[in-house]
Amino acid sequence: MTPPLQLFSRRKPPASAPPVPPVDLVKRVEPPAPPAVDLVKRSDSGATKVDLVKAATVVAVGEKPKLSWRERRKAAKKVVLPPKETEDEPWVMPALPRKPRLADLRDRRGRARRALAFRSLGYLGIALIIAGVSFLLVPQIRARDTAAQIPPVPQPSQSTPDQAGPVPNTDPTPSVAPQASTPAVNTTQINPAAYGPWAQSLTAKLDIPVVALQAYAYAQYQENLAAPGCHISWTLLAGIGRAESDHGREGGAVLQPDGSSSKPIIGIQLTAIKDTDGGLIDGDKVYDRAVGPMQFIPSTWKLYAVDANGDGKADPFNINDASLASARLLCSDNRDLKTGVGWGAAVYSYNHLNSYVENVYKYADQYARESLAS
C-alpha cells in the first residue's frame, strides 16, 4: 500500500539555543580606562620622565595643551568659516550694521552745510557780476535803440515880421529829431515876456498857456546861445512840459504872469530815492519828490538850477526857471539834438523809461505839425 502524499514538508525543529543571560538594566556602563602610561624612560623613545608625566596629566584631567605666543598668533590669523547650516539647525539672522555715532552724523552734516554755503556764495557772486554789467550797459543800449527808432519829424517854422518881439523859428530838415536853429532876435532887453505876441498866436491852436510858450521859446534862445552845438527846440521843451505837468496845470494849478504857479506842484514819494534836501524844496524829509511844472527832483535841481526871469532866485516852481534848467539838462554831455541818437539820449536821461521817450516825441511831433498848420 502506497503511503499518502504529503503536500507540505515538515522541517526539523532547530536545535535548542543556549539560554540568553538576563540583562541588568540598572547596571551602569563604566567608561574605558585610559591607557597606561609608562613613567619610566624607554630606550626607544626620546621622551623624558617629565614629558611623560605631563602627557599623563593631560590625558587624565582632559586639559588643553598650552600654546606658545607664536602659535596663538598664528591661530588668531586663521579665518574660521562659520559651519554650514544643516536641516536640523534653525536659521539665524545675521548681525545688523552698527548704528552711526552722533559725532559721525554731526561731521557729515557740517561738511554738507559747508559745501552748500560755498556753492551759494559762488552763485551769488555770479549773479552780482551779471547785475553789475547789466546796470552799466542796459541804460545805454536802451537809449541808443530808442533814439534809432525815432522817425522823421516836420519842424515848425513861425516867422511873423510884424510881431514886436523875437520869434523862435526852426528850419525844416530831413533829420530824425526836432531841432531848432538860433532865431533872429533883438538882443536888447530879452526876457520871456518878449515872446508874448508869438505865444498869443499859438496858445489856442496848441492848447498851451501863453506863459508856458514864452518860457519854452526863451529857454531855446538862451541855451542855443550858451551851447550852439546842441540845437534844442522849443517843441521838445513843450513835449516834456506836457508829459510832466500839462504845462503847469497839474492838479488844478494855474500859471501866473510872472511864471509862478497858483499852488505848488509836487509829485508822489520816490521811495527809491532817499531825501537829499532835508525837505527844503519838496517838503519831504524822508524821500525825494519831483517838484514844479518840469518835475525836477531836488538833487537834479541843484545841478541845473538857474534864474531865467531875473528875479534874483532860482525857483523850480517857476516855469521860466524850470524850462531853462530843463534845456541845460537836455544839452549836457555835449549832445547834439539835431540827430536822432542825441535827441533820444537826451529825453531818456530826463526819465529812464522808453514809454516816456515815446510820449514826449508824440507831443513834440504834434506841436510841430499844428504850429505849421494854417
C-alpha positions as CSV (number, residue, x, y, z in Angstrom):
1,M,0.0,0.0,0.0
2,T,1.2,3.4,-1.1
3,P,1.7,6.0,1.7
4,P,-0.4,9.3,1.4
5,L,1.1,12.3,-0.5
6,Q,2.4,15.0,1.8
7,L,1.8,18.4,0.3
8,F,3.8,20.3,3.0
9,S,7.2,19.2,4.2
10,R,8.0,19.4,7.8
11,R,11.1,21.0,8.8
12,K,13.1,19.7,11.6
13,P,12.9,21.8,14.7
14,P,16.1,23.9,15.3
15,A,18.5,22.7,17.8
16,S,17.8,24.3,21.1
17,A,19.9,27.6,21.5
18,P,21.7,28.3,24.7
19,P,19.7,30.5,27.1
20,V,20.4,34.2,26.9
21,P,21.5,35.6,30.2
22,P,19.3,38.3,31.7
23,V,20.4,42.0,31.1
24,D,20.7,44.1,34.1
25,L,19.2,47.5,33.1
26,V,20.2,49.2,36.2
27,K,23.8,48.4,35.8
28,R,25.9,51.5,34.7
29,V,28.5,51.1,32.0
30,E,31.8,52.3,33.1
31,P,34.0,54.3,30.6
32,P,37.1,52.6,29.4
33,A,40.1,53.2,31.5
34,P,42.8,55.5,30.0
35,P,45.8,53.7,28.5
36,A,48.5,53.1,30.9
37,V,51.5,55.4,30.7
38,D,54.9,54.1,31.3
39,L,56.5,56.6,33.5
40,V,59.9,55.0,33.1
41,K,62.0,56.3,30.3
42,R,62.2,53.8,27.4
43,S,65.2,53.3,25.4
44,D,63.3,53.6,22.1
45,S,61.6,56.9,22.9
46,G,63.1,60.4,23.2
47,A,60.6,61.5,25.9
48,T,61.8,62.2,29.3
49,K,60.1,61.4,32.5
50,V,58.8,64.9,32.9
51,D,57.2,64.8,29.5
52,L,55.5,61.6,30.2
53,V,54.2,63.0,33.5
54,K,52.7,66.0,31.6
55,A,51.1,63.7,29.0
56,A,49.6,61.5,31.6
57,T,48.2,64.6,33.4
58,V,46.6,65.9,30.1
59,V,45.1,62.5,29.4
60,A,43.8,62.0,32.9
61,V,42.5,65.5,33.6
62,G,41.3,66.5,29.9
63,E,43.1,69.8,29.8
64,K,44.0,71.5,26.6
65,P,47.7,71.8,25.9
66,K,49.2,75.3,26.4
67,L,50.4,77.1,23.2
68,S,53.2,79.5,22.8
69,W,52.6,83.1,21.8
70,R,53.7,82.4,18.2
71,E,51.3,79.5,17.9
72,R,48.5,81.7,19.4
73,R,49.2,84.5,16.9
74,K,49.1,82.0,14.0
75,A,45.9,80.6,15.2
76,A,44.3,84.1,15.5
77,K,45.2,84.9,11.9
78,K,43.4,81.8,10.6
79,V,40.0,82.6,9.1
80,V,37.4,80.4,10.8
81,L,34.4,79.9,8.4
82,P,31.0,79.5,10.0
83,P,29.7,76.0,9.9
84,K,27.3,75.2,7.1
85,E,23.7,75.2,8.0
86,T,22.0,71.8,8.2
87,E,18.4,71.0,8.0
88,D,18.2,70.5,11.7
89,E,19.8,73.8,12.7
90,P,17.5,76.9,12.6
91,W,18.3,80.0,10.5
92,V,19.9,82.8,12.5
93,M,19.6,86.4,11.2
94,P,23.0,88.0,10.7
95,A,24.1,90.8,12.9
96,L,22.8,94.3,11.9
97,P,25.2,97.0,10.8
98,R,26.5,99.2,13.6
99,K,24.4,102.4,14.2
100,P,26.4,105.5,13.3
101,R,27.6,107.6,16.2
102,L,26.3,111.1,16.9
103,A,29.7,112.6,16.3
104,D,29.8,111.0,12.8
105,L,26.4,112.4,11.9
106,R,27.4,115.8,13.1
107,D,30.6,115.7,10.9
108,R,28.6,114.7,7.9
109,R,26.0,117.5,8.4
110,G,28.8,120.0,8.9
111,R,30.5,119.0,5.7
112,A,27.2,119.2,3.8
113,R,26.4,122.7,5.2
114,R,29.9,124.0,4.3
115,A,29.6,122.7,0.7
116,L,26.1,124.3,0.4
117,A,27.4,127.6,1.7
118,F,30.4,127.7,-0.7
119,R,28.1,126.8,-3.6
120,S,25.6,129.5,-2.6
121,L,28.4,132.1,-2.4
122,G,29.5,131.1,-5.9
123,Y,26.1,131.6,-7.4
124,L,25.7,134.9,-5.5
125,G,28.9,136.2,-6.9
126,I,27.9,135.3,-10.5
127,A,24.6,137.0,-10.0
128,L,26.2,140.2,-8.7
129,I,28.6,140.3,-11.7
130,I,25.7,139.9,-14.1
131,A,23.7,142.6,-12.3
132,G,26.6,145.0,-12.4
133,V,27.2,144.5,-16.1
134,S,23.5,145.0,-16.8
135,F,23.4,148.1,-14.6
136,L,26.2,149.7,-16.7
137,L,25.2,148.6,-20.1
138,V,21.4,148.4,-20.3
139,P,20.6,152.1,-20.0
140,Q,23.0,153.0,-22.8
141,I,21.6,150.2,-25.0
142,R,18.0,151.3,-24.4
143,A,18.8,155.0,-25.1
144,R,20.6,154.0,-28.3
145,D,17.7,151.7,-29.5
146,T,15.0,154.2,-28.6
147,A,16.8,157.0,-30.5
148,A,17.3,154.8,-33.5
149,Q,13.5,154.2,-33.7
150,I,12.5,157.9,-33.9
151,P,11.0,158.6,-37.3
152,P,11.5,161.9,-39.2
153,V,9.5,164.9,-37.8
154,P,8.4,168.1,-39.6
155,Q,9.8,171.2,-38.0
156,P,7.7,174.2,-37.0
157,S,8.5,177.4,-38.8
158,Q,6.9,180.5,-37.3
159,S,8.3,183.8,-38.5
160,T,6.0,186.9,-38.5
161,P,7.7,190.1,-39.4
162,D,5.1,192.4,-37.9
163,Q,5.4,190.9,-34.4
164,A,7.0,193.2,-31.8
165,G,9.2,190.6,-30.1
166,P,11.7,188.0,-31.4
167,V,10.1,184.9,-32.8
168,P,11.6,181.4,-32.4
169,N,11.8,179.6,-35.7
170,T,13.0,176.2,-36.9
171,D,14.2,175.2,-40.4
172,P,12.6,172.1,-41.8
173,T,15.3,169.4,-42.2
174,P,15.3,165.7,-43.0
175,S,16.7,164.9,-39.6
176,V,15.1,162.3,-37.4
177,A,14.6,164.6,-34.4
178,P,13.1,168.1,-33.7
179,Q,15.9,170.6,-33.9
180,A,15.9,174.4,-33.5
181,S,18.2,177.0,-35.1
182,T,19.0,180.2,-33.4
183,P,16.2,182.7,-34.0
184,A,16.8,186.2,-35.2
185,V,16.5,188.2,-32.0
186,N,16.8,191.8,-30.9
187,T,19.3,191.4,-28.1
188,T,18.1,194.4,-26.2
189,Q,16.1,193.6,-23.1
190,I,15.4,190.0,-24.0
191,N,13.2,188.2,-21.4
192,P,10.4,185.6,-21.6
193,A,7.8,188.4,-22.0
194,A,9.4,189.4,-25.3
195,Y,7.8,186.4,-26.9
196,G,4.3,187.4,-25.8
197,P,2.9,188.2,-29.3
198,W,4.2,185.0,-30.8
199,A,2.8,182.9,-27.9
200,Q,-0.6,184.6,-28.3
201,S,-0.8,183.5,-31.9
202,L,-0.3,179.8,-30.9
203,T,-1.9,179.4,-27.5
204,A,-5.3,178.5,-28.7
205,K,-4.1,176.3,-31.5
206,L,-1.7,174.3,-29.3
207,D,-3.6,174.4,-26.1
208,I,-0.5,175.7,-24.2
209,P,-0.7,178.7,-21.8
210,V,0.9,181.9,-23.1
211,V,3.3,182.0,-20.1
212,A,4.5,178.4,-20.8
213,L,5.1,179.1,-24.5
214,Q,7.1,182.2,-23.6
215,A,9.2,180.2,-21.2
216,Y,9.9,177.4,-23.8
217,A,10.9,179.9,-26.5
218,Y,13.1,181.9,-24.2
219,A,14.9,178.7,-22.9
220,Q,15.5,177.7,-26.6
221,Y,17.1,181.1,-27.3
222,Q,19.3,181.2,-24.2
223,E,20.5,177.6,-24.4
224,N,21.4,177.8,-28.1
225,L,23.5,180.9,-27.3
226,A,25.3,179.0,-24.5
227,A,25.6,175.7,-26.4
228,P,25.3,176.3,-30.2
229,G,26.0,172.7,-31.0
230,C,23.0,171.5,-29.0
231,H,20.3,172.7,-31.4
232,I,17.5,172.4,-28.9
233,S,14.0,173.3,-30.0
234,W,11.0,174.7,-28.0
235,T,8.9,171.8,-29.3
236,L,11.0,169.4,-27.3
237,L,10.6,171.5,-24.1
238,A,6.8,171.7,-24.8
239,G,6.6,167.9,-25.2
240,I,8.3,167.5,-21.8
241,G,6.1,170.1,-20.2
242,R,3.1,168.3,-21.5
243,A,4.3,164.9,-20.2
244,E,5.3,166.2,-16.8
245,S,2.5,168.6,-15.6
246,D,0.3,169.5,-18.6
247,H,2.3,172.8,-18.8
248,G,1.9,173.7,-15.2
249,R,-1.8,172.8,-14.9
250,E,-1.5,169.6,-12.9
251,G,-4.0,169.3,-10.1
252,G,-5.8,172.5,-11.0
253,A,-2.8,174.7,-10.7
254,V,-2.7,177.9,-12.8
255,L,0.4,179.7,-14.1
256,Q,0.7,183.3,-13.1
257,P,2.0,186.1,-15.5
258,D,5.4,186.0,-13.7
259,G,5.7,182.2,-14.3
260,S,4.9,181.1,-10.8
261,S,2.1,178.7,-10.0
262,S,-1.1,179.3,-8.0
263,K,-0.2,176.3,-5.9
264,P,3.0,174.2,-5.8
265,I,3.1,171.1,-8.0
266,I,4.6,168.2,-6.0
267,G,4.8,164.7,-7.2
268,I,4.5,161.4,-5.3
269,Q,7.1,160.0,-3.0
270,L,10.0,158.4,-4.8
271,T,10.7,155.6,-2.4
272,A,13.8,154.6,-4.4
273,I,15.5,158.0,-3.6
274,K,16.2,159.0,0.0
275,D,15.8,162.6,0.9
276,T,18.6,164.9,-0.4
277,D,17.4,168.3,0.6
278,G,16.1,167.9,4.1
279,G,12.6,168.7,2.9
280,L,13.6,172.2,1.9
281,I,12.3,172.0,-1.7
282,D,9.8,169.2,-1.7
283,G,8.7,169.3,1.9
284,D,9.5,165.6,2.5
285,K,12.3,164.7,4.9
286,V,12.2,161.0,4.2
287,Y,12.1,160.6,0.4
288,D,12.6,163.0,-2.5
289,R,9.6,164.2,-4.7
290,A,9.6,165.7,-8.1
291,V,8.5,169.4,-8.0
292,G,7.4,172.2,-10.3
293,P,6.0,172.3,-13.8
294,M,9.0,170.4,-15.2
295,Q,9.2,168.0,-12.3
296,F,12.7,168.3,-11.0
297,I,13.9,166.2,-8.1
298,P,15.9,168.2,-5.5
299,S,19.2,166.6,-6.3
300,T,18.9,167.3,-10.0
301,W,17.7,170.8,-9.5
302,K,20.9,171.6,-7.5
303,L,22.9,170.7,-10.6
304,Y,21.0,172.7,-13.2
305,A,19.2,175.5,-11.2
306,V,19.2,178.8,-13.0
307,D,17.4,182.2,-12.6
308,A,15.8,182.8,-16.0
309,N,13.5,185.7,-15.3
310,G,16.0,187.8,-13.4
311,D,14.1,187.9,-10.1
312,G,17.2,187.1,-8.1
313,K,16.4,183.4,-7.2
314,A,16.3,180.0,-9.0
315,D,12.8,178.6,-8.3
316,P,11.8,175.1,-9.6
317,F,8.2,176.1,-9.2
318,N,8.6,178.9,-11.7
319,I,8.2,177.7,-15.3
320,N,10.7,180.3,-16.7
321,D,13.5,179.0,-14.4
322,A,12.4,175.3,-14.8
323,S,12.3,175.5,-18.6
324,L,15.8,176.9,-18.9
325,A,17.1,174.4,-16.4
326,S,15.5,171.6,-18.5
327,A,17.2,172.9,-21.6
328,R,20.6,172.8,-19.7
329,L,19.9,169.2,-18.6
330,L,19.0,168.1,-22.1
331,C,22.1,169.7,-23.7
332,S,24.5,168.3,-21.1
333,D,27.2,165.8,-22.1
334,N,27.7,167.7,-25.4
335,R,24.6,166.2,-27.0
336,D,23.5,167.3,-30.5
337,L,19.7,167.2,-30.5
338,K,19.7,167.6,-34.3
339,T,20.5,163.9,-34.5
340,G,18.1,161.1,-33.6
341,V,20.6,159.4,-31.3
342,G,21.3,162.7,-29.4
343,W,17.6,163.5,-29.2
344,G,16.6,160.1,-27.8
345,A,19.5,160.0,-25.3
346,A,18.6,163.5,-24.0
347,V,15.0,162.6,-23.4
348,Y,15.9,159.2,-21.9
349,S,18.3,161.0,-19.4
350,Y,15.3,163.1,-18.3
351,N,13.3,159.9,-17.4
352,H,14.7,156.4,-17.8
353,L,11.6,154.9,-19.5
354,N,11.1,154.0,-23.1
355,S,7.4,154.8,-22.9
356,Y,8.3,158.3,-21.6
357,V,10.5,158.9,-24.7
358,E,7.7,157.8,-27.0
359,N,5.2,160.1,-25.3
360,V,7.5,163.2,-25.4
361,Y,8.1,162.5,-29.1
362,K,4.4,162.2,-29.8
363,Y,3.7,165.6,-28.1
364,A,6.6,167.3,-29.8
365,D,5.6,166.0,-33.2
366,Q,2.0,167.1,-32.5
367,Y,3.1,170.7,-31.6
368,A,5.4,170.9,-34.7
369,R,2.7,169.9,-37.1
370,E,0.0,172.1,-35.5
371,S,2.2,175.1,-35.4
372,L,2.8,174.8,-39.1
373,A,-0.9,174.3,-40.0
374,S,-2.6,177.5,-41.3
